[in-house]
Amino acid sequence: MTDAASGGPASPVSTGTTGLDGLLHGGLPAHRLYLIDGDPGTGKTTLALQFLLTGRANHEHCLYVTLSETAAELRAVAASHGWSLDGIDICELARAEGRGPDEHYTLYHPSEIELSEMVKKILATTERVKPSRVVLDSLSEMRLLARDPLRYRRQVLALKEFFANQACTVLMLDDNTSGDNDLQLQSLAHGVVSLEQEPYPFGRSRRRLRVVKMRGVPAIEGFHDFRIHRGGIAVYPQLIPEPYADRPTTPVTSGVPELDRLLGGGLTWGTCTLVMGPAGSGKSTLAAQYVTSTAAETPAAMYLFDERRSTLLRRCEALGMDVQSRIASGHLSLEQIEPGDLSPGEFAHHVRRRVDEQGCRVVLIDSLNGYLHAIPTSHNPLVRMHELIAYLNERGVATLLIAAQHGIMGSQMVSPIDVSYLADCVIMTRYFEADGAVRKAISVVKKRTGAHESSIREYVVGPDRLRVGEPLSQFHGVLTGVPSYRGDAAPLLNTHDAQR
């Protein structure tokens, strides 16, 4: 490691958060001063503690200078995550020394400490402890004491030079309570990480961070979701599609020959298939047929946003899909996503782990409608889904998406959002009328990777399997959204026989 004072290259220092280290390509350059800013409650203290605990685990000396919290409060925060701060030096400046206990609880007690006294104690403690990692929490107290912006800037510059000469890597925390965007502080820091919190009407608040700047490091830009849980902060970087090895040339088959013929042999690895249709038209069952068929040999995952896990299991078992044994063998993962529990970045992270760590090659998301409601975001709702699909395609994963159309039948059926551009293959399910009965039909309207039938086939769900009939040609009113069959009854499936 090169001395920071010499201006040479500095090796990275882990932040203690794997996701953030990934954004920074290994961590923070050593012997530099960094700013972590964000409103109260965004996770600055938790991130700072992880930074120091990682240093302690590496047998480094660590120092936490607290200007706004007492040492007891700091230890309580650590205990809430199951951490102990033993081995980490704490310099407590939240109260003046030598004052009576009554004065420790006055509203303005931090301002009673002269700035020069505060700085002297910080310098003396640093020289005594000789830490390699330092946290200064928080700069808002120092700003109040300095009062004058010029004095404040000069003091921060002096601290920056002092810590550099001491070979310290420093995190300065700022809670943005001054009300203005302190850009001069950002200009002094070697790097800036900004934390944000966005409340929602239901579920937990969404948190995200952004690497505003990081000198000498090609950090991954943009906002990245993160979550605070017992054990610290988990950061979920945006997915970046990367070229992957050649994918299998064999098709993804369903185990239903007529359905595979409709799709020109089956689905293609490394593509996204969208199944659209009105409620009750068999979209989920159709997609589950592909997943359970491939899960016999290839790991697969199903993510449920609408239907309960127990309901899907009962229906699949009734239709002869051996879901339970696939789950027991570890070839199939079936996860139910609770509304308001995950952010888009966290969901993408879960899917990515299934693919990269467990070799999952088929992913079903049921449904896009549920995704938009269970994982709300005001920032381009389908951008993160597009990002996830692009990543899965590059990894050679066959992805199936379910999208429910509003309404049951007619020309007014619409989707909640235009998602067809996401898909390489689009399967439409719909209802049609024949001999006074309402039946189900299936057709393929798009397949980028090869030929497919342009015909419409009838299909029946149940009672013990999924059946697809022969192509039907004598339809009327297909483009109206209410197709009716006026041909011979011979090609139609005998639903009465199926129900015996």
C-alpha positions in Angstrom: 0.0 0.0 0.0 1.4 3.4 -1.0 1.4 6.2 1.4 -1.4 8.6 0.6 0.8 11.6 1.3 3.1 10.6 -1.6 0.3 10.8 -4.1 0.8 7.2 -5.2 -2.0 4.7 -5.9 -4.0 3.5 -3.0 -5.4 0.0 -2.7 -9.1 -0.3 -2.1 -10.5 -0.6 1.4 -13.7 -2.6 1.9 -16.8 -0.7 3.0 -18.2 -3.8 4.7 -21.0 -4.0 2.3 -20.5 -6.4 -0.6 -22.9 -4.6 -3.0 -21.3 -1.2 -2.4 -17.8 -2.6 -2.9 -19.0 -4.0 -6.2 -20.2 -0.5 -7.3 -16.7 0.8 -6.4 -14.8 -2.2 -8.0 -13.4 -3.4 -4.8 -13.9 -0.6 -2.2 -12.7 2.9 -1.3 -9.2 4.0 -2.2 -7.2 4.0 1.0 -6.0 7.1 2.9 -8.7 9.4 1.6 -11.6 11.3 3.0 -15.2 10.5 2.0 -18.6 12.1 2.5 -21.6 10.0 3.3 -24.7 12.2 3.2 -28.4 11.6 3.6 -31.4 12.6 5.6 -31.8 11.3 9.1 -32.9 7.6 9.1 -31.3 6.7 5.7 -28.7 4.4 7.2 -25.5 6.5 7.5 -24.6 5.3 11.0 -25.2 1.7 10.1 -23.0 2.0 7.0 -20.3 3.6 9.1 -20.4 0.9 11.7 -20.1 -1.8 9.0 -17.0 0.1 7.7 -15.3 0.0 11.1 -16.3 -3.6 12.0 -14.7 -4.7 8.7 -11.6 -3.0 9.7 -11.7 -4.6 13.2 -12.1 -8.0 11.5 -8.9 -7.2 9.5 -7.0 -6.4 12.8 -7.0 -2.6 12.0 -7.3 0.1 14.6 -10.6 1.9 14.2 -12.0 5.2 15.7 -15.6 6.5 15.8 -15.8 10.2 16.6 -19.4 11.0 17.6 -20.5 14.6 17.8 -24.2 14.0 18.1 -24.8 10.7 19.8 -23.6 9.3 23.1 -21.4 6.2 23.2 -24.3 4.4 24.9 -26.7 5.3 22.0 -24.1 4.1 19.5 -23.6 0.8 21.2 -27.4 0.4 21.3 -27.6 0.9 17.5 -24.8 -1.8 17.1 -26.6 -4.2 19.5 -29.8 -3.9 17.4 -27.8 -5.5 14.6 -26.2 -8.1 16.8 -22.8 -6.3 16.8 -20.4 -5.5 19.6 -18.2 -2.5 19.4 -15.5 -4.0 21.6 -12.1 -3.2 20.0 -13.4 0.0 18.4 -12.3 3.3 20.1 -15.2 5.8 20.6 -14.4 9.5 21.0 -17.5 11.0 22.5 -17.9 14.7 21.9 -21.7 14.9 22.3 -21.3 16.7 25.6 -18.7 19.0 27.2 -16.4 17.5 29.8 -16.6 18.8 33.3 -20.2 20.0 33.2 -23.0 19.0 35.6 -25.4 16.2 34.7 -28.3 18.6 34.3 -26.5 20.5 31.5 -26.0 17.3 29.6 -29.7 17.2 28.7 -30.2 20.8 27.6 -31.4 21.3 24.1 -28.4 23.3 22.8 -25.5 21.5 24.6 -23.4 20.8 21.5 -23.1 24.5 20.8 -21.4 24.9 24.2 -18.3 23.1 23.0 -15.9 25.5 21.3 -14.9 24.3 17.9 -11.2 24.6 18.7 -11.6 22.3 21.8 -13.5 19.8 19.7 -10.8 19.7 17.0 -8.0 19.4 19.5 -9.6 16.4 21.1 -10.2 14.8 17.7 -6.5 15.3 16.8 -5.2 14.1 20.2 -7.4 11.0 20.1 -6.3 10.1 16.6 -2.6 10.5 17.4 -3.1 8.3 20.5 -5.2 5.5 18.8 -3.3 5.6 15.4 -6.4 4.3 13.6 -6.4 3.3 9.9 -10.2 3.8 9.7 -12.0 6.8 11.1 -15.7 7.9 11.2 -16.7 11.5 11.9 -20.4 11.7 12.9 -21.7 14.2 12.1 -20.5 17.3 10.3 -23.7 19.2 11.0 -22.5 19.8 14.6 -19.2 21.2 13.3 -21.0 23.4 10.8 -23.2 24.8 13.6 -20.1 25.6 15.8 -18.2 27.1 12.9 -21.1 29.3 11.9 -19.0 31.0 9.2 -18.8 29.0 5.9 -15.2 30.0 5.3 -14.1 28.9 8.8 -16.0 25.6 8.3 -14.3 24.9 5.0 -10.9 25.7 6.3 -11.5 23.4 9.3 -12.6 20.5 7.1 -9.5 21.1 4.9 -7.2 21.0 7.9 -8.8 17.8 9.1 -8.5 16.3 5.6 -4.7 17.1 5.5 -4.2 15.8 9.1 -5.9 12.5 8.4 -4.0 12.0 5.2 -0.7 12.5 7.0 -1.9 9.9 9.6 -2.7 7.4 6.8 -6.4 7.2 7.8 -9.3 6.3 5.6 -12.1 8.6 6.8 -15.9 8.6 6.5 -17.6 11.9 7.3 -21.3 11.7 7.9 -23.6 14.6 7.1 -27.4 14.6 7.8 -28.4 17.5 5.5 -30.0 19.3 8.3 -28.6 22.6 7.2 -31.3 22.8 4.6 -29.1 23.6 1.6 -27.0 21.4 -0.6 -23.5 21.7 0.7 -21.6 21.4 -2.6 -18.4 22.9 -1.1 -18.2 19.9 1.2 -18.6 17.5 -1.8 -15.8 19.3 -3.6 -13.4 18.7 -0.7 -14.1 15.0 -0.4 -12.4 12.4 -2.4 -15.7 10.6 -2.9 -19.3 11.1 -2.1 -22.1 8.5 -1.5 -25.6 9.8 -1.1 -28.3 7.9 0.7 -32.0 8.5 0.1 -35.3 7.2 1.7 -38.6 7.2 -0.1 -41.8 6.5 2.0 -44.7 4.6 0.5 -48.4 4.5 1.6 -48.0 0.8 2.4 -45.2 -1.5 3.1 -41.7 -0.4 4.1 -39.9 2.6 2.9 -37.7 2.2 -0.2 -34.0 3.2 0.2 -31.5 3.8 -2.6 -28.0 5.2 -2.8 -25.9 6.9 -5.5 -22.2 7.3 -5.9 -22.1 11.0 -6.7 -18.4 11.0 -7.3 -15.3 8.8 -6.7 -12.0 10.2 -7.9 -9.9 7.6 -9.8 -12.6 4.9 -9.6 -15.0 4.1 -12.5 -17.9 3.6 -10.1 -21.2 2.2 -11.5 -23.4 5.2 -11.8 -27.1 5.6 -11.2 -29.4 4.8 -8.2 -29.1 1.4 -6.5 -31.6 0.0 -4.0 -30.5 -1.0 -0.6 -32.1 -2.4 2.5 -31.4 -2.1 6.3 -32.0 -5.3 8.1 -30.6 -6.9 11.2 -27.0 -7.4 10.3 -26.5 -4.2 8.4 -27.1 -2.7 5.0 -27.5 -4.8 1.9 -26.9 -3.0 -1.4 -28.5 -4.3 -4.6 -26.5 -2.9 -7.7 -28.3 -2.4 -10.9 -27.9 -5.4 -13.3 -25.5 -5.0 -16.2 -26.0 -7.5 -19.0 -22.8 -9.2 -20.0 -22.1 -11.5 -23.0 -22.4 -15.1 -22.0 -21.5 -18.5 -23.3 -23.5 -20.1 -26.1 -26.9 -21.3 -25.1 -28.5 -24.7 -25.9 -29.9 -25.1 -29.4 -32.6 -27.5 -28.3 -36.0 -26.0 -27.7 -37.7 -25.5 -24.4 -40.6 -27.9 -24.6 -43.8 -28.1 -22.5 -44.6 -31.8 -22.7 -47.8 -31.1 -24.7 -47.0 -31.8 -28.3 -49.8 -29.7 -29.8 -48.6 -26.7 -27.8 -45.0 -27.1 -28.9 -46.1 -27.4 -32.6 -48.0 -24.1 -32.2 -44.7 -22.5 -31.1 -42.7 -24.0 -34.0 -41.2 -26.7 -31.7 -41.1 -24.8 -28.4 -39.6 -21.8 -26.7 -36.0 -20.7 -27.2 -33.3 -20.4 -24.5 -32.2 -16.9 -23.8 -35.5 -15.3 -24.7 -38.5 -13.8 -23.0 -42.0 -15.1 -23.5 -45.0 -13.0 -22.7 -48.4 -14.8 -22.0 -51.3 -12.3 -22.2 -55.0 -12.8 -21.8 -58.1 -12.0 -19.7 -58.6 -13.3 -16.2 -59.3 -17.1 -16.0 -58.0 -17.9 -19.5 -55.3 -20.2 -18.3 -52.2 -18.0 -18.5 -50.6 -19.2 -15.3 -51.4 -22.8 -15.9 -49.9 -22.6 -19.4 -46.6 -21.0 -18.1 -46.4 -23.5 -15.2 -46.6 -26.3 -17.7 -43.4 -25.2 -19.3 -41.7 -24.6 -16.0 -42.6 -28.0 -14.4 -41.7 -29.8 -17.7 -38.2 -28.3 -17.8 -37.7 -28.5 -14.1 -37.3 -32.3 -14.3 -33.8 -31.8 -15.7 -33.1 -28.0 -15.4 -33.4 -25.8 -12.3 -36.3 -23.4 -12.5 -37.9 -20.7 -10.4 -41.4 -19.3 -10.1 -42.2 -15.9 -8.5 -45.8 -15.4 -7.5 -47.1 -11.9 -7.0 -50.9 -12.6 -7.3 -51.8 -16.2 -6.5 -51.1 -17.9 -3.2 -48.5 -20.5 -3.2 -50.8 -23.2 -1.8 -53.4 -22.5 -4.5 -51.0 -22.9 -7.3 -49.6 -26.1 -5.8 -53.1 -27.7 -5.6 -54.0 -26.7 -9.1 -50.7 -28.0 -10.6 -50.9 -31.3 -8.8 -54.5 -31.7 -10.0 -53.3 -31.2 -13.6 -50.5 -33.8 -13.3 -47.7 -31.4 -12.9 -45.3 -33.0 -10.4 -44.4 -29.8 -8.6 -43.9 -31.1 -5.1 -41.2 -33.6 -6.1 -39.5 -30.9 -8.2 -39.4 -28.7 -5.1 -38.2 -31.5 -2.9 -35.3 -32.3 -5.3 -34.2 -28.7 -5.4 -34.9 -28.3 -9.1 -37.8 -25.9 -8.6 -38.0 -22.9 -6.4 -41.5 -21.5 -5.7 -41.5 -18.1 -4.0 -44.5 -15.9 -3.0 -43.7 -12.2 -3.0 -45.6 -10.2 -0.4 -46.9 -6.7 -1.4 -44.6 -3.9 -0.2 -41.8 -6.2 0.9 -39.3 -5.8 -1.9 -37.9 -3.0 -4.0 -37.3 -3.6 -7.7 -33.5 -3.8 -7.1 -33.9 -6.3 -4.3 -36.2 -8.5 -6.4 -33.8 -8.5 -9.3 -31.0 -9.4 -6.9 -33.0 -12.5 -5.7 -33.5 -13.6 -9.3 -29.9 -13.0 -10.1 -28.7 -15.2 -7.2 -31.0 -18.0 -8.4 -29.4 -17.9 -11.8 -25.8 -17.3 -10.9 -25.4 -19.3 -7.8 -28.0 -22.1 -8.2 -27.9 -22.5 -12.0 -31.6 -21.6 -12.6 -32.4 -21.7 -16.3 -36.1 -21.1 -16.4 -37.8 -18.2 -14.6 -41.5 -17.4 -14.4 -42.8 -14.1 -13.1 -46.6 -14.2 -12.4 -47.6 -11.5 -13.0 -46.4 -8.2 -14.3 -49.6 -6.7 -13.0 -48.8 -8.0 -9.5 -45.2 -6.8 -9.9 -46.3 -3.2 -10.6 -48.6 -3.2 -7.5 -46.4 -5.2 -5.1 -43.2 -3.4 -5.9 -44.3 0.2 -6.5 -41.9 2.8 -7.8 -42.5 6.2 -9.3 -39.4 6.0 -11.4 -40.2 4.3 -14.7 -41.8 1.1 -13.4 -40.7 -1.2 -16.2 -37.1 0.0 -16.5 -35.9 -2.4 -13.8 -37.9 -5.2 -15.4 -36.4 -4.5 -18.8 -33.0 -4.5 -17.1 -33.7 -7.9 -15.5 -34.9 -9.5 -18.7 -31.9 -8.3 -20.6 -29.7 -9.8 -18.0 -31.5 -13.2 -18.0 -31.4 -13.3 -21.8 -27.7 -12.9 -21.8 -27.4 -15.7 -19.3 -29.3 -18.0 -21.6 -32.4 -18.2 -19.3 -35.8 -18.8 -20.7 -38.1 -16.2 -19.0 -41.9 -16.3 -18.9 -43.9 -13.3 -18.0 -47.7 -13.2 -17.3 -49.7 -10.1 -18.1 -53.5 -9.9 -17.4 -55.7 -7.8 -19.6 -58.5 -5.8 -18.1 -61.9 -7.2 -18.9 -63.1 -10.6 -19.9 -63.8 -10.3 -23.6 -64.5 -7.7 -26.3 -62.5 -5.0 -28.1 -62.0 -3.0 -25.0 -59.6 -5.4 -23.3 -56.4 -3.6 -22.5 -53.2 -4.2 -20.7 -52.2 -2.0 -17.7 -49.0 -1.1 -19.4 -47.4 -1.8 -22.8 -45.1 -4.7 -22.3 -45.0 -6.4 -25.6 -41.7 -4.8 -26.5 -40.0 -6.7 -23.7 -40.8 -10.1 -25.2 -39.3 -12.1 -28.0 -42.4 -14.3 -28.1 -46.0 -13.4 -27.3 -48.7 -16.0 -26.6 -52.3 -14.8 -26.5 -55.1 -16.5 -24.7 -58.7 -15.6 -25.2 -62.3 -16.8 -25.0 -64.4 -17.7 -28.0 -68.0 -18.8 -28.5 -69.1 -22.1 -30.1 -72.5 -23.8 -30.0 -73.6 -21.6 -27.2 -70.6 -22.3 -25.0 -67.6 -20.2 -24.0 -64.3 -21.9 -24.7 -60.6 -21.0 -24.5 -58.3 -20.4 -27.4 -54.6 -19.9 -27.7 -52.4 -18.4 -30.5 -48.9 -17.1 -31.0 -48.7 -13.6 -32.4 -45.0 -13.0 -32.3 -41.8 -15.1 -32.2 -38.5 -13.4 -33.0 -36.4 -16.5 -33.0 -38.2 -18.6 -35.6 -41.3 -19.7 -37.3 -44.6 -20.4 -35.5 -48.2 -21.3 -36.4 -50.5 -18.5 -37.3 -53.5 -20.6 -36.5 -55.8 -20.5 -33.4 -56.1 -23.7 -31.3 -58.5 -24.5 -28.6 -57.2 -25.6 -25.3 -58.8 -27.0 -22.2 -57.5 -26.8 -18.6 -58.4 -29.9 -16.6 -59.6 -31.9 -15.1 -56.3 -33.9 -15.0 -54.1 -32.3 -17.6 -53.7 -29.4 -20.1 -55.0 -30.3 -23.6 -54.5 -28.4 -26.8 -56.6 -29.1 -29.9 -56.0 -29.0 -33.6 -55.9 -25.7 -35.6 -59.3 -24.1 -36.0 -59.8 -22.2 -39.2 -63.5 -21.2 -39.4 -63.4 -18.3 -36.9 -65.3 -15.0 -37.4 -64.6 -11.7 -35.6 -61.1 -12.5 -34.5 -60.0 -8.9 -34.7 -63.0 -7.7 -32.8 -61.7 -9.4 -29.6 -64.8 -11.7 -29.5 -64.0 -14.5 -31.9 -66.8 -17.0 -32.6 -66.4 -20.4 -34.2 -68.8 -21.2 -37.0 -67.2 -24.3 -38.3 -67.8 -28.0 -37.9 -67.9 -29.3 -34.3 -65.5 -32.1 -35.1 -62.2 -30.3 -34.5 -63.4 -29.0 -31.1 -62.2 -30.8 -28.0 -64.8 -32.9 -26.2 -64.9 -31.2 -22.8 -67.6 -33.5 -21.5 -65.3 -36.5 -22.0 -62.5 -34.7 -20.2 -64.6 -34.1 -17.2 -65.6 -37.7 -16.6 
